[in-house]
């Protein structure tokens, strides 16, 4: 089935509403991003404090080493693992809501039904696979972000010092 056939099938079976199935669970997923960034920024701040305590002048522009970026990668991996582990049930609910011909109708109804029928452990089915896919991706993405910000700041610092 190609994309257009899939769109037609969803529209025929559920109408416009079918394209938004699982949207409420996706909104709940925002909490994972919030948790991830709060933990990441906290760990990053601790790393920066440790690095600055090692004797760098405040006047000097910090020069990053490869180990600094490895530390950021570890911070990203740690924060994503924590955030995903806390917020993962929304992924399970979202997947269940998107199943074709399902008995699940809303976010809270699905949470309740999963708990009653399958127990607490059902909220964490597939977590290990999800983490294996997400952790490297997040570590690379956040480190790339930090490298780009660092390089842009160095370039800005260079142009500001030339202008003096």
C-alpha positions as CSV (number, residue, x, y, z in Angstrom):
1,X,0.0,0.0,0.0
2,X,1.4,3.4,-0.9
3,X,0.9,6.6,1.0
4,X,-2.1,7.8,-1.0
5,X,-3.9,4.4,-0.6
6,X,-3.2,4.6,3.1
7,X,-4.7,8.1,3.3
8,X,-7.8,7.0,1.4
9,X,-8.2,4.0,3.6
10,X,-8.0,6.0,6.8
11,X,-10.4,8.7,5.5
12,X,-12.9,6.0,4.4
13,X,-12.9,4.2,7.7
14,X,-12.6,7.1,10.2
15,X,-12.9,10.4,8.3
16,X,-10.8,13.4,9.1
17,X,-10.8,12.3,12.8
18,X,-8.8,9.2,11.8
19,X,-5.8,11.4,11.0
20,X,-5.7,12.7,14.5
21,X,-5.9,9.5,16.4
22,X,-3.3,9.4,19.2
23,X,-2.9,13.2,19.2
24,X,-3.7,13.5,22.9
25,X,-0.9,11.0,23.7
26,X,1.5,13.0,21.5
27,X,0.7,16.1,23.6
28,X,1.5,14.1,26.7
29,X,4.9,13.3,25.1
30,X,5.9,17.0,25.5
31,X,6.6,16.1,29.1
32,X,9.4,13.8,28.0
33,X,11.1,16.7,26.2
34,X,10.7,19.0,29.1
35,X,12.2,16.5,31.5
36,X,15.0,15.7,29.2
37,X,16.1,19.4,28.8
38,X,15.8,20.1,32.5
39,X,18.0,17.1,33.4
40,X,20.4,17.8,30.5
41,X,20.9,21.5,31.4
42,X,21.4,20.5,35.1
43,X,24.1,17.9,34.2
44,X,25.7,20.3,31.7
45,X,25.9,23.0,34.4
46,X,27.6,20.7,36.8
47,X,30.1,19.7,34.1
48,X,30.9,23.3,33.4
49,X,31.3,24.1,37.1
50,X,33.8,21.2,37.4
51,X,35.7,22.4,34.4
52,X,35.8,26.0,35.6
53,X,37.0,24.9,39.0
54,X,40.0,23.4,37.3
55,X,41.6,26.9,37.1
56,X,40.5,28.8,34.1
57,X,40.3,32.6,34.3
58,X,36.9,34.2,33.8
59,X,38.5,36.7,31.3
60,X,39.7,34.0,29.0
61,X,37.4,32.5,26.5
62,X,37.0,28.8,27.3
63,X,38.6,26.4,24.8
64,X,36.8,23.1,24.6
65,X,38.5,19.8,24.4
66,X,37.2,16.6,22.9
67,X,36.6,15.3,26.4
68,X,34.2,18.2,27.0
69,X,32.0,17.1,24.1
70,X,32.2,13.5,25.2
71,X,30.9,14.7,28.6
72,X,28.0,16.5,26.8
73,X,27.3,13.3,25.0
74,X,27.1,11.4,28.2
75,X,24.9,14.1,29.7
76,X,22.5,13.9,26.8
77,X,22.4,10.1,27.0
78,X,21.8,10.1,30.7
79,X,19.1,12.8,30.6
80,X,17.3,11.1,27.7
81,X,17.4,7.8,29.5
82,X,15.8,9.3,32.6
83,X,13.2,11.3,30.6
84,X,12.2,8.4,28.4
85,X,11.9,6.0,31.4
86,X,9.6,8.5,33.2
87,X,7.4,9.4,30.2
88,X,7.4,6.2,28.2
89,X,3.8,5.2,29.0
90,X,2.5,7.9,26.6
91,X,4.3,6.1,23.8
92,X,2.5,2.9,24.5
93,X,-0.9,4.7,24.8
94,X,-0.2,6.5,21.5
95,X,0.6,3.3,19.7
96,X,-2.5,1.6,21.0
97,X,-4.7,4.5,20.0
98,X,-3.3,4.3,16.4
99,X,-4.1,0.6,16.0
100,X,-6.7,-0.1,13.3
101,X,-10.1,-1.4,14.6
102,X,-9.1,-0.9,18.2
103,X,-11.1,-0.7,21.4
104,X,-9.1,2.2,22.6
105,X,-10.8,5.6,22.2
106,X,-9.1,8.3,24.3
107,X,-5.9,8.8,26.3
108,X,-7.3,8.2,29.8
109,X,-9.6,5.4,28.7
110,X,-6.6,3.6,27.1
111,X,-4.5,4.2,30.3
112,X,-7.2,2.8,32.4
113,X,-7.9,-0.2,30.1
114,X,-4.2,-1.1,29.9
115,X,-3.9,-1.0,33.6
116,X,-6.9,-3.2,34.2
117,X,-6.3,-5.7,31.4
118,X,-2.5,-6.0,31.3
119,X,-1.1,-4.4,34.5
120,X,1.5,-1.8,35.2
121,X,4.2,-3.6,33.2
122,X,2.3,-3.0,30.0
123,X,3.2,0.7,30.2
124,X,6.9,-0.2,29.7
125,X,6.6,-2.8,26.9
126,X,9.2,-2.0,24.2
127,X,11.1,0.5,26.4
128,X,14.5,-1.2,25.9
129,X,14.1,-1.2,22.1
130,X,13.0,2.4,22.2
131,X,16.1,3.4,24.3
132,X,18.5,1.6,22.0
133,X,17.1,3.7,19.1
134,X,16.8,7.0,21.0
135,X,19.9,7.3,23.2
136,X,22.5,7.4,20.4
137,X,20.4,9.7,18.3
138,X,19.9,12.1,21.2
139,X,23.6,12.0,22.3
140,X,24.7,12.8,18.7
141,X,22.1,15.5,18.2
142,X,22.8,17.3,21.5
143,X,26.6,17.1,21.0
144,X,26.2,18.4,17.5
145,X,24.2,21.3,18.8
146,X,26.8,22.1,21.5
147,X,29.6,22.0,18.8
148,X,27.7,24.4,16.5
149,X,27.0,26.8,19.3
150,X,30.6,26.7,20.5
151,X,31.9,27.3,16.9
152,X,29.5,30.2,16.3
153,X,30.5,31.8,19.7
154,X,34.2,31.4,18.8
155,X,33.6,33.0,15.4
156,X,31.6,35.9,17.0
157,X,34.4,36.3,19.6
158,X,37.0,36.4,16.9
159,X,35.1,39.1,14.9
160,X,34.5,41.2,18.1
161,X,38.2,41.1,19.0
162,X,39.3,42.1,15.4
163,X,36.9,45.1,15.6
164,X,38.6,46.5,18.7
